[in-house]
Amino acid sequence: MPTYLGFLRAINLGAKRVFPKGDICRVVSELGFEDVTTHLNTGNVRFSTRMRSRARIEEALERAFRADRGFDVPTIVFSTDEFARIADDARALSDARPNLARHYVYLLKDELAPEQAALVEATSGDKGEMVVSGRAAHALLGPGYNDGTVDPLSAAKMLGIATNRNLNVVGALADRWC
């Protein structure tokens, strides 16, 4: 049975979008998915299912999350192989830039059209660089990056439905789950 990783967007931000990891596991298990586990309380979940269609898996999760929480929870799903490649790419990009202050990986629901990817990469400048690869966009932030700035390159709004994790979390999840 294939194993997948799901990334929930915009949860546990303030008092109204709370979704504890125990509840995430319960809802995912109630769908009939197996081997359900979470990492941290930031919307990272691993599960196995006989379903093969990523779109159908995302739809099932989003419907169940909405029914349980009463608000929309966009969910981005990757196979373990796909996520392992994203983590490998992230590590290689980071290793090639030893002076990075931060590296965020935006996990995209849908791959960007080439023209859109070019626009995202064109936001690169003194503060950092954006690199798009498949369903991931890497924000490679240099020393000019201002700590605490959510989107210093103004690229996030160009990515469609996405959620981000820092390089350490992406690496830890790949090591643990892939």
C-alpha positions in Angstrom: 0.0 0.0 0.0 1.5 3.4 -1.0 2.6 5.9 1.7 2.0 9.6 1.3 2.8 12.8 3.1 0.2 15.5 3.6 0.9 19.1 4.5 -1.9 21.1 5.9 -1.9 24.9 5.2 -2.8 27.6 7.6 -3.6 25.7 10.8 -2.7 26.5 14.4 -2.4 30.2 13.5 -4.3 32.0 16.2 -7.3 30.9 18.2 -9.7 30.1 15.4 -7.8 27.7 13.1 -6.7 25.2 15.8 -6.2 21.6 14.6 -4.1 19.6 17.1 -2.0 16.7 15.8 -4.0 14.1 17.7 -7.2 15.3 15.9 -5.4 15.3 12.6 -4.5 11.6 13.2 -8.0 10.8 14.2 -9.6 12.3 11.1 -7.1 10.8 8.7 -7.6 7.4 10.4 -11.4 7.7 10.2 -11.0 7.9 6.4 -9.6 4.4 6.5 -6.1 5.5 5.9 -3.5 3.5 7.8 -0.1 3.9 9.6 -1.1 7.5 10.4 1.4 9.7 12.2 2.3 13.4 12.6 5.5 15.4 13.1 5.4 18.5 15.2 2.1 20.4 15.5 2.3 22.3 12.2 0.3 20.1 9.9 2.6 17.3 8.7 1.0 13.9 8.4 2.1 10.6 7.0 -0.3 7.8 6.0 -0.9 4.8 3.8 -3.9 4.3 1.6 -4.9 2.2 -1.4 -6.0 5.3 -3.2 -3.6 6.2 -6.0 -4.9 9.6 -7.3 -3.2 12.5 -5.5 -6.2 14.8 -6.4 -8.7 12.3 -4.9 -6.6 11.9 -1.7 -6.4 15.7 -1.3 -10.1 16.0 -1.9 -10.9 13.3 0.7 -8.7 14.9 3.3 -9.9 18.4 2.7 -13.6 17.3 2.9 -12.9 15.4 6.2 -10.9 18.2 7.7 -13.7 20.8 6.8 -16.3 18.5 8.3 -14.3 18.1 11.5 -13.0 21.6 12.0 -15.7 23.8 10.3 -13.1 25.7 8.2 -11.2 24.9 5.0 -7.8 23.2 5.4 -6.0 23.2 2.0 -3.9 20.0 1.9 -0.9 19.3 -0.3 0.0 15.6 -0.8 3.2 14.0 -2.0 4.3 10.4 -2.4 7.4 9.5 -0.3 9.5 9.3 -3.5 8.4 12.8 -4.6 9.1 14.3 -1.2 12.5 12.6 -0.9 13.4 14.3 -4.2 12.3 17.7 -2.9 14.4 17.2 0.2 17.4 16.1 -1.9 17.0 19.2 -4.1 16.7 21.4 -1.0 19.8 20.1 0.5 21.8 20.5 -2.8 20.5 24.1 -3.2 21.5 24.9 0.4 24.9 23.2 0.1 25.7 25.2 -3.0 25.0 28.5 -1.1 26.9 28.3 2.2 26.0 31.9 3.2 22.3 31.4 3.5 20.5 32.9 6.4 17.3 30.9 5.8 15.9 28.4 3.4 12.2 27.9 3.1 10.6 25.3 0.9 7.2 26.1 -0.4 5.2 22.9 -1.1 2.9 23.6 -4.1 -0.5 21.9 -4.7 0.1 22.2 -8.4 3.2 22.6 -10.5 3.5 26.1 -11.9 3.3 26.8 -15.6 6.8 27.6 -17.0 5.8 31.3 -17.4 4.6 31.5 -13.8 7.8 29.8 -12.6 9.9 32.3 -14.5 7.9 35.2 -12.8 8.5 33.7 -9.4 12.2 33.2 -10.0 12.4 36.8 -11.3 11.7 38.0 -7.7 15.2 37.1 -6.8 17.4 40.0 -5.7 19.6 41.3 -2.9 17.6 39.6 -0.2 17.6 36.2 -1.8 16.7 33.9 -4.6 13.7 31.9 -5.6 14.2 28.6 -7.4 11.2 26.6 -8.7 11.5 22.9 -9.2 8.4 20.8 -9.9 5.9 21.2 -7.0 8.4 23.0 -4.8 9.7 26.6 -4.7 12.8 27.3 -2.7 13.2 30.7 -1.0 17.0 30.9 -0.5 17.5 33.9 1.8 20.8 35.6 2.2 22.3 37.8 4.9 20.1 40.7 3.7 17.0 38.9 4.8 15.1 40.5 7.7 14.3 37.9 10.4 10.6 37.6 10.9 9.6 38.7 7.4 7.0 36.3 6.1 7.6 36.8 2.4 10.7 38.9 1.8 10.8 38.3 -1.9 7.1 38.8 -2.4 6.8 35.5 -4.3 4.4 33.5 -2.1 1.3 35.1 -3.6 2.4 34.0 -7.0 2.6 30.3 -6.0 -1.1 29.3 -5.9 -2.1 27.0 -3.0 1.1 26.3 -1.1 2.5 25.9 2.4 6.1 26.3 3.5 8.5 24.5 5.8 12.0 25.4 6.6 14.9 23.3 5.4 15.4 21.6 8.8 11.8 20.3 8.9 11.9 19.2 5.2 15.1 17.2 5.9 13.9 15.7 9.1 10.6 14.6 7.5 12.4 13.0 4.5 14.8 11.2 6.8 12.1 10.0 9.1 9.3 9.2 6.6 10.9 8.5 3.2 
